[in-house]
Amino acid sequence: MVATTQIIPSCEPAPASSRAVLLCLGPSAQGRLQIQRVLRRKPRSDEVEVAVTAASVNPIDVRRAQGYGRRLLSLLGAGKFPMVLGNDLAGVVTAVGSGVSAFRLGDRVYGTKPPSTDGTHASHVLVKAAHLLPAPPEGDLQALAALPYSFVTMWLAVRGSGLTPQNARGKSVLVLGAAGGLGTLALQMLSTWGATVAAIARPQDFPACREAGARVVIDSTGKPFASLPRTFDATLNFASWELDRLLLGCLHDGAFGHATTVHPLLGNFDELGWVRGALKTMSDKRSHRAPCRSACKTTTGQSSSPKRLRWPSWENWSSSGASFSRLARECP
């Protein structure tokens, strides 16, 4: 679920040199939020200042407000409270850096900002020009603000599983969590690429899954993996870490691969510290590869594991902005 918030200017006049930010005070303050005014700065040569019309609130924002991922995100300078949350934005360009030629004042844009302590929940945001795209002339900026971070997360998972626009046609893909935001985007993109997509979802969500592009729908409320054949070229998990190994068991010999966005990497470091967290993460990966190797055997008895077994979320954290401009070229 992704919510978008329209930024409503205050009725009180504000200095042109300042901007409003929504500060998250952190877990010690029970995630309380506070509006403050801070000074604006001029964009650097590769930056654009955007007056924010709308910004999204993703589930990850709620979890970060509770301290999730704080230890690892501190390596990116994105773990210290108080902070401004938010990764998505849509709005109007109000200033451009000296090296920016793609945008001009007054352009409508949307995009994503990599994790930091200075996110998009603000009246004005500085973003690298490479992390923005022109908004369609008639596009609803509030709707566009819900797209970038979720799309990048989904796209990295799909690409991490080995699927591309060039090789997806005719391939069979199984999606767990197909009715959620990431799953719906995956169904739409993969069906457009020509893949045959099977969606695992609740019965009430079957119509939405079919409308998004699923050829087959599977009831998630029973035991969906009990009767599924091991014939899929790729599997995607947007729902449950506990079911990840069962998804792996649905891949055929030599399949493209598998990707999950719900792995416990960040939580491992939060709960166990650097050393134990690293050991637990390596153990988790090994425990997933082992049943995959034993399940994927050729008729000669040799191992034929999927080509890829990816946990793409950390890559998403570290390179979401660059990925957004890149996917625009691959998914016109």
C-alpha positions in Angstrom: 0.0 0.0 0.0 1.3 3.4 -1.0 -0.3 6.7 0.1 0.3 10.0 -1.5 0.1 13.3 0.4 -0.6 16.6 -1.3 1.7 19.3 0.1 -0.6 22.2 1.2 1.2 25.5 1.7 0.7 27.3 5.1 -1.6 30.2 5.2 1.1 32.2 6.9 3.6 34.0 4.6 7.0 32.4 4.7 10.4 33.8 3.7 11.4 32.8 0.2 14.8 31.7 1.5 13.1 29.0 3.7 11.2 25.7 3.2 9.0 23.6 5.3 10.1 20.1 6.3 8.2 17.3 8.1 10.7 16.0 10.6 10.4 12.5 12.0 11.7 12.5 15.6 12.4 8.8 15.7 11.6 5.7 17.8 12.6 7.4 21.1 9.7 9.9 20.4 7.3 7.1 19.2 7.8 8.3 15.6 6.3 11.7 16.2 6.4 14.2 13.4 7.1 17.9 13.6 6.9 20.7 11.0 9.9 23.0 10.9 11.2 25.7 8.6 14.8 25.5 7.5 16.9 27.5 5.1 16.9 26.6 1.4 20.2 26.3 -0.4 21.0 26.7 -4.1 21.2 23.5 -6.1 24.6 22.1 -6.9 25.7 21.8 -10.5 23.9 18.5 -11.0 20.8 19.2 -8.9 17.3 20.5 -9.4 15.1 22.2 -6.8 11.5 21.0 -6.9 8.5 22.6 -5.3 6.8 19.5 -4.1 3.1 19.1 -5.1 2.8 15.6 -3.7 5.0 13.0 -2.0 4.3 9.4 -1.2 4.3 7.5 2.1 5.5 4.0 1.6 5.5 1.1 4.1 9.3 1.5 4.4 8.8 5.1 5.7 6.6 3.8 8.5 9.2 1.2 9.4 12.1 3.7 9.2 10.3 5.9 11.6 10.4 3.0 14.0 14.1 2.6 13.6 14.1 -0.2 10.9 17.4 -0.4 8.9 19.0 2.3 11.0 22.3 0.4 11.5 23.0 -0.3 7.8 21.5 3.0 6.6 23.9 4.9 8.8 26.6 3.8 6.3 24.7 6.0 3.7 24.4 8.8 6.2 20.7 8.0 6.3 20.3 6.6 9.9 20.3 9.6 12.2 17.2 11.1 13.8 15.5 13.6 13.5 15.2 13.1 9.7 12.9 13.9 6.8 11.5 10.7 5.4 10.2 10.1 1.9 11.7 8.8 -1.4 9.1 9.8 -4.0 8.0 13.2 -5.2 6.2 15.1 -8.0 6.2 18.8 -8.5 7.5 21.9 -10.4 11.1 22.9 -11.0 12.0 26.1 -9.1 15.8 26.2 -9.6 18.4 24.3 -11.6 22.1 23.8 -11.1 24.7 25.2 -13.6 25.3 21.8 -15.2 21.6 20.8 -15.7 20.3 21.2 -19.3 17.4 18.6 -19.2 15.0 20.8 -17.1 14.0 24.4 -16.9 12.1 26.5 -14.4 8.4 25.7 -14.4 8.8 22.1 -15.7 6.6 19.5 -14.2 8.7 16.5 -13.0 8.5 13.4 -10.9 11.1 11.1 -9.5 12.8 9.4 -6.5 15.4 10.4 -4.0 17.8 7.7 -2.5 17.6 7.2 1.2 18.9 10.1 3.3 18.0 12.2 6.3 16.7 14.9 4.0 13.8 13.1 2.1 10.9 14.3 0.1 8.4 15.1 2.8 9.0 18.8 2.4 7.8 21.9 0.5 11.0 22.0 -1.6 13.4 19.3 -2.3 16.9 19.2 -4.0 17.2 16.2 -6.2 19.9 15.1 -8.7 18.6 15.8 -12.2 19.4 12.1 -13.2 16.8 11.0 -10.6 13.9 13.0 -12.2 11.8 12.5 -15.3 9.5 14.9 -17.1 5.9 14.5 -16.1 3.4 13.9 -18.9 1.6 17.1 -19.8 -1.8 15.9 -18.6 -0.4 13.6 -15.9 -1.8 13.8 -12.3 1.1 14.8 -10.2 -0.4 13.2 -7.1 -0.8 9.9 -8.9 2.7 10.1 -10.3 4.2 10.6 -6.8 3.1 7.1 -5.9 5.0 5.4 -8.7 8.8 5.9 -8.6 10.1 4.0 -5.5 7.6 1.1 -5.8 8.4 0.8 -9.5 12.1 0.8 -9.0 11.8 -1.8 -6.2 9.7 -4.1 -8.5 11.9 -3.5 -11.5 15.1 -4.4 -9.6 13.4 -7.6 -8.4 12.3 -8.6 -11.9 15.7 -7.8 -13.4 17.4 -9.6 -10.4 15.5 -12.8 -11.3 17.0 -12.7 -14.8 14.0 -11.4 -16.8 14.4 -8.6 -19.4 12.2 -7.2 -22.1 14.2 -9.2 -24.6 13.9 -12.6 -23.0 10.6 -12.6 -21.1 8.3 -13.4 -24.0 6.7 -16.9 -23.5 8.4 -17.4 -20.1 6.3 -18.6 -17.1 6.6 -16.4 -14.0 5.1 -17.1 -10.6 4.3 -14.0 -8.4 3.6 -14.2 -4.7 1.9 -11.0 -3.3 0.5 -10.3 -6.7 -2.3 -8.1 -5.5 -0.1 -5.6 -3.6 1.5 -2.5 -5.1 4.7 -4.2 -6.2 2.8 -7.3 -7.4 0.4 -5.3 -9.5 3.2 -3.4 -11.2 5.0 -6.7 -11.9 1.9 -8.2 -13.5 1.4 -5.2 -15.7 5.1 -5.0 -16.8 5.7 -8.7 -17.3 2.4 -9.3 -19.3 3.4 -6.3 -21.5 6.8 -8.1 -22.1 4.9 -11.2 -23.2 5.5 -13.4 -20.1 2.8 -15.8 -18.9 2.2 -14.8 -15.3 0.6 -16.8 -12.5 -0.5 -14.7 -9.5 -0.9 -16.0 -6.0 -3.5 -13.9 -4.2 -6.7 -13.9 -2.2 -9.9 -14.8 -4.2 -11.3 -11.3 -3.7 -8.2 -10.0 -5.6 -8.5 -12.3 -8.5 -10.3 -9.8 -10.8 -7.7 -7.1 -10.2 -4.9 -9.6 -10.8 -6.4 -10.7 -14.1 -7.0 -7.1 -15.1 -3.3 -6.4 -14.4 -2.2 -9.2 -16.7 -2.2 -12.5 -14.8 -3.1 -15.5 -17.0 -3.5 -17.8 -14.0 -4.7 -17.0 -10.4 -4.0 -19.2 -7.4 -5.7 -19.0 -4.0 -3.3 -17.9 -1.3 -5.6 -18.7 1.5 -5.2 -22.5 1.3 -2.0 -24.4 0.5 -1.1 -22.8 -2.8 2.2 -24.6 -3.2 0.8 -28.1 -2.6 -0.2 -28.7 -6.2 2.0 -26.2 -8.1 4.3 -27.9 -10.6 8.1 -27.2 -10.8 7.8 -25.6 -14.2 8.4 -21.9 -13.7 11.2 -19.9 -15.4 11.3 -17.3 -12.6 9.6 -16.6 -9.2 9.1 -13.3 -7.4 8.3 -12.8 -3.8 6.7 -9.6 -2.7 4.8 -11.0 0.3 6.4 -13.4 2.8 9.9 -14.5 3.7 8.5 -17.6 5.4 7.2 -18.8 2.0 10.4 -18.0 0.1 11.7 -21.6 0.0 8.4 -22.9 -1.3 8.6 -20.5 -4.2 12.1 -21.7 -5.0 10.6 -25.2 -5.2 8.5 -24.1 -8.1 11.4 -23.4 -10.4 12.3 -25.9 -13.1 15.9 -27.2 -13.8 18.1 -24.4 -15.0 15.4 -21.7 -14.4 16.3 -18.0 -14.8 16.1 -17.3 -11.1 14.3 -15.9 -8.1 14.1 -12.6 -6.3 12.6 -11.5 -3.0 11.9 -8.0 -1.6 11.0 -9.2 1.9 14.3 -10.7 3.1 15.5 -10.0 6.7 18.8 -8.4 5.8 18.2 -4.9 7.4 16.4 -6.5 10.4 19.3 -8.9 11.0 21.7 -6.1 11.5 19.3 -4.1 13.6 18.6 -6.9 16.0 21.9 -8.7 16.1 24.6 -6.1 15.4 27.3 -6.1 12.8 29.0 -9.4 13.3 26.1 -11.6 14.3 23.9 -9.8 11.8 26.3 -10.6 9.0 26.6 -14.2 10.0 22.8 -14.6 10.2 22.4 -13.0 6.8 25.0 -15.4 5.3 23.3 -18.3 7.0 19.9 -17.2 5.6 21.3 -17.1 2.1 23.0 -20.5 2.4 19.8 -22.1 3.8 17.9 -20.8 0.7 20.5 -22.0 -1.8 20.7 -25.5 -0.3 17.1 -26.7 -0.9 17.3 -24.9 -4.3 20.3 -27.0 -5.3 18.8 -30.2 -4.0 15.5 -29.6 -5.8 16.9 -28.5 -9.1 18.5 -31.7 -10.4 18.8 -32.7 -14.0 18.0 -36.2 -15.2 21.7 -37.0 -14.9 21.6 -36.2 -11.2 23.8 -33.1 -11.6 22.9 -29.8 -9.9 21.1 -27.4 -12.1 20.3 -24.5 -9.8 18.6 -21.3 -11.1 21.0 -18.9 -12.6 20.1 -16.1 -10.1 19.0 -16.0 -6.5 18.7 -12.3 -5.6 17.7 -10.1 -2.6 17.4 -6.8 -4.5 16.3 -4.5 -1.7 19.8 -3.4 -0.6 20.6 -2.5 -4.2 17.4 -0.5 -4.3 18.4 1.4 -1.2 21.8 2.3 -2.6 21.0 3.1 -6.2 17.3 3.8 -6.5 17.7 7.2 -8.2 20.0 6.0 -10.9 17.8 3.0 -11.5 14.8 5.2 -12.0 16.3 7.1 -15.0 17.7 3.8 -16.4 14.4 2.0 -16.3 12.8 4.8 -18.2 15.0 4.0 -21.1 14.3 0.3 -20.9 10.5 0.6 -20.3 9.4 3.5 -22.6 
